[in-house]
């Protein structure tokens, strides 16, 4: 029997084996195995190079998407003469563009190099956001918001695919949470920029300056991303040839999914027949109805508690801090407690229900408790990375993954599109209809979360019984290049792969 040797990584995690060594290795019949300590160092190296790119990119996306909310208190509504529901539609139209582009964008994930594709789309959306500074009327604003939605529609699903490509199911929650935390982190940056602009007294409109700054920052970042965001582990500039092999095989050991430029019709049909696909679509929709309204109207809700524009911006900072805290806590909890992702989601929704009841039922004079209630509502932020981690861990097959993620963001778009419409201008600043709708949505999502938990547990037990073996989807698995290198050519769905088990 051939003697097995473990891959040796130096303290800088540079592999001691070159591609020539690999050929010689095979000729000698030896096998290189990635041990636990070496794997930890490799993952740390991947994190150090990949996560900052995703965190900053996602943070800029959030800034750009919420720039309309900041501009609302910096004079945009008055300068463009927005009346009635026009501001609500200016928010909703973003998601119409997002919705229209979701499926075509998902085809691009299969057809093009992922890193370059995303970098180009970020560059174009930065240009579109910069052009907001020259719009002069409601019609121009609507056109620009539509195109902004089109080009931003690739980022969340693209980043989720990247996470599934680089990390194992056990790591999905923490890594989705890392880059999603860019939202909360950059909210502080956006609030501080908006606060500074609010004190500007020159002739150039404050809201135009906001769009100009956010847009140009995004354009500059996209150029940097073009050179540093790898398309896949196979061409990562920061890894040695052997490290690329191991980085590529780690997630494939669980999901047997390979990035391919061929659209698989069979996987597409399977996706349409899968209960999980429609669950993700509906869950995303119902979750994003509250999100769409509270994101677009956050500054108007806070100012409705009786604060001027300066205090409104500052009073949003604790909400951002609370969001960041809940994202971190959810990631820590689900990483260290087995089978806890859906449980964490239920706990978060219960907290949000308490918050919306405080906003809805407390008397007007109790401004601070009502404001604290709003902070609790915005703390549903961890639900989205948790949902994406469930998708990444429980869906296999590259075409199926690309299709399912497009379904998720169809629900995301429709929910965020409809959400602002429940905030009726005639009810400002109390928004009774919106708060009641948010409460109902949170109750439905709790029930849906319980249903998915039961479904996945039953399916795992059925597979265990059928195959006569218990398989843990959250276990660590050793990578053996000799036996696992064939996985580079395999692209199976979670239904085709008999060894697949679902994470809850």
C-alpha positions in Angstrom: 0.0 0.0 0.0 1.3 3.5 -0.8 2.5 5.4 2.1 0.5 8.5 2.9 2.2 11.8 3.7 0.6 15.0 5.0 0.9 18.3 3.2 3.4 20.4 5.0 2.8 24.2 5.1 5.3 26.6 6.5 4.3 29.3 9.0 3.3 31.6 6.2 1.1 28.8 4.8 3.2 28.5 1.7 3.0 25.0 0.4 6.3 23.2 0.2 5.1 21.2 -2.8 5.3 22.6 -6.3 3.3 21.4 -9.3 6.3 19.5 -10.5 6.5 17.9 -7.1 2.9 16.9 -7.5 3.6 15.1 -10.7 6.6 13.4 -9.0 4.4 12.5 -6.1 1.9 10.7 -8.3 4.7 8.9 -10.0 6.0 7.6 -6.7 2.6 6.5 -5.5 2.5 8.8 -2.5 -0.6 10.8 -1.4 -0.7 14.2 0.1 -3.4 14.8 2.8 -4.5 18.1 4.2 -4.4 17.6 8.0 -6.5 19.7 10.5 -3.8 22.1 11.5 -2.7 22.7 7.9 -6.4 23.2 6.9 -6.9 25.8 9.6 -3.9 27.8 8.3 -5.1 27.5 4.7 -8.6 28.8 5.7 -7.0 31.7 7.6 -5.1 32.6 4.5 -8.2 32.5 2.3 -10.1 34.6 4.9 -7.3 37.2 5.0 -7.4 37.7 1.2 -11.0 37.1 0.3 -13.2 38.4 3.2 -11.9 42.0 3.1 -12.9 42.2 -0.6 -16.3 40.9 0.1 -16.9 43.0 3.2 -16.0 46.3 1.6 -17.9 45.5 -1.6 -21.1 44.5 0.3 -20.8 47.6 2.5 -20.6 49.8 -0.5 -23.6 48.1 -2.0 -25.6 48.8 1.2 -24.4 52.5 1.2 -25.4 52.9 -2.4 -28.8 51.3 -1.9 -29.6 53.3 1.1 -28.3 56.6 -0.3 -31.9 57.5 -1.2 -32.9 57.3 2.5 -30.1 59.7 3.5 -30.9 62.0 0.6 -34.5 62.2 1.7 -33.5 64.4 4.7 -30.9 66.3 2.8 -33.3 68.0 0.4 -34.0 65.6 -2.4 -37.7 65.4 -1.9 -38.0 69.2 -1.9 -35.6 69.8 -4.9 -37.3 67.2 -7.1 -40.8 68.1 -5.9 -41.7 64.6 -4.8 -45.2 64.4 -3.6 -47.6 61.6 -2.4 -46.2 58.2 -2.9 -43.5 59.3 -5.4 -40.7 58.9 -2.8 -42.0 55.3 -2.1 -42.0 54.5 -5.8 -38.5 55.9 -6.1 -37.5 53.3 -3.5 -39.6 50.5 -5.0 -38.4 51.0 -8.6 -34.9 49.9 -7.5 -36.3 46.5 -6.8 -38.2 46.3 -10.1 -34.8 46.7 -11.9 -33.4 44.2 -9.5 -36.2 41.7 -10.2 -36.0 42.1 -14.0 -32.3 41.4 -13.9 -32.2 38.6 -11.4 -32.5 35.7 -13.8 -30.4 37.1 -16.7 -27.7 38.0 -14.1 -27.8 34.4 -12.8 -27.0 33.1 -16.3 -23.9 35.3 -16.2 -22.7 33.4 -13.2 -22.5 30.3 -15.3 -21.3 31.9 -18.6 -18.6 34.3 -17.3 -15.6 34.4 -15.0 -17.2 35.2 -11.6 -14.6 37.7 -10.2 -14.3 39.8 -13.4 -18.1 39.7 -14.0 -18.9 41.0 -10.5 -16.2 43.7 -10.7 -17.5 45.0 -14.0 -21.1 45.2 -12.7 -19.9 47.1 -9.6 -18.1 49.6 -11.8 -21.2 50.2 -13.9 -23.4 50.6 -10.8 -20.9 53.1 -9.4 -21.3 55.2 -12.6 -25.1 55.0 -12.3 -25.0 56.1 -8.7 -22.7 59.1 -9.6 -25.2 60.2 -12.2 -27.9 60.6 -9.5 -26.1 63.9 -8.8 -27.2 65.4 -12.1 -30.9 64.3 -12.1 -33.4 67.1 -12.2 -36.8 65.5 -11.9 -38.8 62.5 -10.7 -38.6 60.8 -14.1 -34.8 61.0 -14.2 -34.6 59.7 -10.7 -36.8 56.7 -11.5 -34.7 55.7 -14.5 -31.5 55.9 -12.5 -32.9 53.9 -9.6 -34.1 51.2 -12.0 -30.6 50.8 -13.6 -29.0 50.9 -10.1 -31.2 47.9 -9.2 -30.2 46.1 -12.4 -26.5 46.3 -11.8 -26.6 45.7 -8.0 -28.7 42.5 -8.5 -25.5 40.3 -8.9 -23.8 41.1 -5.7 -25.6 39.2 -3.0 -26.2 36.0 -5.0 -22.7 36.3 -6.5 -21.1 36.5 -3.0 -23.2 33.6 -1.8 -21.9 31.5 -4.7 -18.4 32.6 -3.9 -18.8 31.5 -0.3 -20.1 28.1 -1.3 -17.2 27.8 -3.7 -14.5 28.5 -1.1 -15.9 27.2 2.2 -17.5 24.0 3.7 -21.1 23.9 5.1 -19.8 24.3 8.7 -18.1 27.6 7.7 -21.0 29.0 5.7 -22.8 30.9 8.4 -19.7 32.7 9.7 -18.5 33.6 6.3 -21.9 34.8 5.1 -22.1 36.8 8.3 -18.6 38.3 7.8 -19.3 39.9 4.4 -22.9 40.7 5.4 -21.5 42.6 8.4 -20.3 45.1 5.8 -23.8 46.5 5.9 -23.7 47.5 9.5 -20.1 48.6 9.4 -20.5 50.8 6.4 -23.8 52.2 7.9 -21.6 54.0 10.4 -19.5 55.4 7.5 -22.6 56.5 5.6 -24.1 58.1 8.6 -21.0 60.1 9.4 -20.6 61.2 5.8 -24.3 62.2 5.7 -23.9 64.1 9.1 -20.9 66.0 7.7 -22.8 66.9 4.5 -25.8 68.1 6.5 -23.5 70.8 7.9 -22.4 71.9 4.4 -23.7 75.4 3.6 -22.5 75.9 0.0 -24.5 76.2 -3.2 -24.1 72.6 -4.4 -27.1 70.6 -3.1 -26.3 68.4 -0.1 -28.1 65.3 -1.5 -26.2 65.7 -4.8 -22.9 65.7 -2.9 -23.9 62.5 -1.2 -24.5 60.7 -4.4 -21.3 62.0 -5.9 -19.2 60.8 -3.0 -20.8 57.4 -2.7 -20.7 56.8 -6.5 -17.0 57.8 -7.0 -15.9 55.6 -4.1 -17.7 52.7 -5.6 -16.1 53.2 -9.1 -12.6 53.4 -7.5 -13.2 50.2 -5.5 -14.4 48.2 -8.5 -11.2 48.9 -10.4 -9.2 47.5 -7.4 -11.6 44.5 -7.2 -11.0 43.7 -10.9 -7.3 42.8 -10.1 -7.7 41.2 -6.7 -11.0 39.2 -6.6 -10.3 35.7 -8.0 -12.8 33.9 -10.2 -12.4 30.6 -8.2 -9.8 28.8 -6.0 -8.2 27.4 -9.2 -6.8 30.9 -10.2 -6.4 32.5 -6.8 -3.2 34.6 -7.0 -2.6 34.4 -3.3 -2.4 30.6 -3.2 0.3 28.2 -4.4 -0.6 25.5 -7.0 -1.1 22.8 -4.3 -3.0 25.1 -2.0 -5.4 25.8 -4.9 -6.0 22.1 -5.3 -6.9 21.7 -1.6 -9.0 25.0 -1.5 -11.0 23.8 -4.5 -11.5 20.3 -3.1 -12.6 21.2 0.5 -16.2 22.3 -0.4 -16.5 19.6 -3.1 -15.9 16.9 -0.5 -19.3 17.8 0.8 -21.3 19.1 -2.1 -19.6 17.6 -5.2 -20.3 20.8 -7.1 -18.0 22.3 -9.7 -18.2 25.7 -11.3 -19.0 25.1 -14.9 -19.8 27.3 -18.0 -22.5 24.8 -19.2 -26.1 25.3 -18.3 -27.6 22.0 -17.1 -31.2 21.6 -18.1 -31.7 18.6 -15.8 -30.5 20.6 -12.8 -32.8 23.5 -13.7 -35.8 21.2 -13.9 -34.9 19.5 -10.6 -34.6 23.0 -9.0 -38.2 23.8 -10.1 -39.5 20.5 -8.5 -37.6 21.0 -5.2 -39.7 22.1 -2.2 -36.7 24.0 -0.8 -36.6 26.3 -3.9 -40.1 27.5 -3.3 -39.6 27.8 0.4 -36.5 30.0 -0.1 -38.5 32.2 -2.6 -41.5 32.7 -0.3 -39.4 33.1 2.9 -37.2 35.7 1.2 -40.3 37.6 0.0 -42.0 37.7 3.4 -38.8 38.6 5.2 -38.1 41.5 2.8 -41.4 43.2 3.0 -40.5 44.6 6.4 -36.9 45.1 5.3 -37.8 47.2 2.2 -40.0 49.5 4.2 -37.7 50.0 7.2 -34.6 50.5 5.1 -36.1 53.1 2.8 -38.0 54.9 5.6 -35.6 54.6 8.4 -34.6 58.3 8.5 -38.3 59.3 8.1 -39.4 57.0 10.9 -36.8 58.3 13.3 -37.5 62.0 12.4 -41.2 61.2 13.0 -40.3 60.5 16.6 -39.6 64.3 16.9 -35.9 64.7 15.9 -34.3 67.2 13.5 -32.2 66.0 10.6 -28.9 66.1 12.6 -30.3 64.1 15.5 -32.1 61.8 13.0 -28.7 60.8 11.5 -27.1 60.3 14.9 -30.0 58.4 16.3 -29.6 55.8 13.5 -26.1 54.9 14.8 -27.2 52.8 17.7 -29.4 50.8 15.2 -26.3 50.1 13.1 -24.4 49.0 16.2 -27.2 46.8 17.3 -27.4 45.2 13.8 -23.6 44.5 13.8 -23.9 43.0 17.3 -26.7 40.7 16.4 -24.9 39.5 13.2 -21.8 38.7 15.2 -23.8 36.9 18.0 -25.8 34.9 15.5 -22.6 33.8 13.7 -20.9 32.8 17.0 -24.0 31.0 18.3 -24.6 29.0 15.1 -20.9 28.2 14.6 -20.6 26.8 18.2 -24.0 25.2 18.6 -24.9 22.4 16.3 -28.2 22.4 14.4 -28.9 25.9 15.4 -29.4 28.0 12.3 -33.2 27.8 12.2 -33.4 28.2 16.0 -31.4 31.4 15.8 -33.7 32.7 13.1 -36.8 32.1 15.3 -35.1 33.9 18.3 -34.3 36.9 16.1 -37.9 37.2 14.8 -39.2 37.0 18.3 -37.0 39.9 19.3 -38.1 41.9 16.2 -41.8 41.3 17.1 -41.2 42.8 20.5 -39.6 45.8 18.9 -42.5 46.4 16.4 -45.0 46.1 19.3 -43.1 48.8 21.2 -43.2 51.2 18.2 -46.8 50.5 17.4 -48.3 50.5 20.9 -46.3 52.8 23.1 -47.6 56.4 23.4 -46.0 59.1 21.3 -44.4 60.9 24.2 -42.3 57.9 25.0 -39.8 58.7 22.2 -36.8 56.8 23.4 -38.6 53.4 24.1 -40.2 53.6 20.7 -36.9 54.4 19.1 -35.4 51.4 21.0 -38.2 49.3 19.6 -37.3 50.4 16.1 -33.6 49.4 16.7 -34.9 45.9 17.7 -36.9 45.7 14.4 -33.7 46.5 12.4 -31.9 43.8 14.2 -33.4 41.1 11.9 -30.3 41.7 9.8 -28.7 38.3 10.7 -31.7 36.5 9.2 -30.5 37.2 5.7 -27.0 35.7 6.0 -28.5 32.8 7.9 -30.9 32.2 5.0 -28.1 32.4 2.5 -26.0 30.0 4.5 -28.9 27.6 4.5 -29.1 27.9 0.8 -25.4 27.5 0.3 -25.2 24.4 2.6 -28.3 22.7 1.4 -28.2 23.2 -2.4 -25.7 21.4 -4.7 -25.1 21.5 -8.4 -23.8 24.7 -10.0 -26.8 25.3 -12.3 -29.2 24.4 -9.5 -27.3 26.8 -7.1 -27.4 29.6 -9.7 -31.1 29.1 -10.4 -32.1 28.8 -6.7 -30.2 31.9 -5.7 -32.0 33.8 -8.5 -35.3 32.6 -7.0 -34.2 33.8 -3.6 -33.6 37.3 -5.0 -36.8 37.3 -7.0 -38.5 37.0 -3.5 -36.0 39.6 -2.2 -36.9 42.1 -4.9 -40.7 41.7 -4.7 -40.7 42.0 -0.9 -38.5 45.1 -0.9 -40.6 46.5 -3.8 -43.9 46.1 -1.9 -42.6 47.0 1.5 -42.3 50.8 1.1 -45.9 50.9 -0.3 -47.3 50.0 3.1 -45.7 53.3 4.4 -48.5 55.5 3.3 -47.7 59.3 3.3 -51.2 60.0 4.6 -50.3 58.1 7.8 -47.0 59.8 8.4 -45.3 59.7 10.9 -47.3 56.9 12.5 -47.5 54.4 9.6 -50.1 52.2 11.2 -50.6 50.0 8.1 -46.9 49.4 7.8 -46.4 48.4 11.4 -49.3 45.9 11.3 -48.0 44.4 8.1 -44.5 44.0 9.5 -45.9 42.2 12.6 -47.9 39.7 10.4 -44.8 39.0 8.3 -42.7 38.2 11.3 -45.3 35.8 12.6 -45.5 34.0 9.2 -41.7 33.6 9.0 -41.5 32.0 12.4 -44.1 29.3 11.2 -42.2 28.8 7.9 -38.9 28.3 9.8 -40.4 25.6 11.9 -41.8 23.9 8.8 -38.3 23.8 7.1 -36.7 22.4 10.2 -39.1 19.5 10.3 -38.8 18.9 6.6 -35.0 18.8 6.6 -34.8 16.6 9.6 -37.3 14.1 8.1 -35.3 14.0 4.8 -32.0 13.4 6.6 -33.5 10.5 8.6 -35.1 9.1 5.4 -31.7 9.0 3.7 -29.9 7.6 6.7 -32.5 4.8 6.9 -32.4 4.1 3.2 -28.6 3.9 3.0 -28.1 2.3 6.4 -25.5 4.9 7.5 -25.7 8.1 9.5 -23.8 11.0 7.9 -23.2 14.3 9.7 -23.4 17.3 7.4 -21.4 19.5 9.8 -18.4 17.1 10.3 -14.9 17.9 9.2 -13.6 15.8 6.3 -10.0 15.2 5.5 -8.9 15.9 1.9 -6.8 13.2 0.1 -5.6 14.4 -3.3 -5.2 10.9 -4.5 -8.8 9.8 -3.9 -10.5 13.2 -4.1 -9.0 14.7 -7.2 -11.8 13.2 -9.3 -14.2 15.6 -7.5 -12.8 18.4 -9.7 -14.9 17.0 -12.6 -18.1 16.2 -10.6 -21.2 18.4 -10.6 -24.0 16.7 -8.8 -27.2 18.1 -7.1 -28.1 17.4 -3.5 -30.7 14.9 -4.8 -28.2 13.1 -7.0 -25.5 12.9 -4.3 -26.5 10.0 -2.1 -24.0 11.1 0.6 -25.6 14.6 0.9 -27.2 15.6 4.2 -29.0 18.8 5.0 -27.9 21.4 7.6 -30.4 22.8 10.0 
